[in-house]
Amino acid sequence: GRIFGLAVLHGCKLGRRLSRVFVRLLIGEEPSDLDDLQAELRHEAAEGRPDFRAGREILERPLRECGLEGALTFTCPARGRPDLPEKELSVGGAQTVVTDANKAQW
């Protein structure tokens, strides 16, 4: 992180583009709401690729069509800590598979 910060500070090219959301956070322009964040995610997604993070498509289409049937549970990874277990988003979330019936709660 420190090396990355120094490279940005000194204007060194890193060989990769920075995420628009990350750059906005650096300059103090945080997304104002979920719609704003989703718009940023849609902008960064490759054209034509499905991006269930940034839209209502996951709610409107069956999970099977999205290729996500049986792939999601009510958990999320510990941010930046792959060595820690996933955090349950609800009681028993690790055993609760996301289905078409409960995906709105997910």
TAHU-V54385 format. One record per pair of residues at least 24 apart in sequence whose ideal C-beta (glycine too) atoms are under 6 Angstrom apart, sorted by the first residue. I is the first residue (numbers start at 0). J is the second residue. Records with the same first field share a line. If there is no record, write none. Layout:
I = J / J
//
This chain:
61 = 99
62 = 99
71 = 97
72 = 96
//
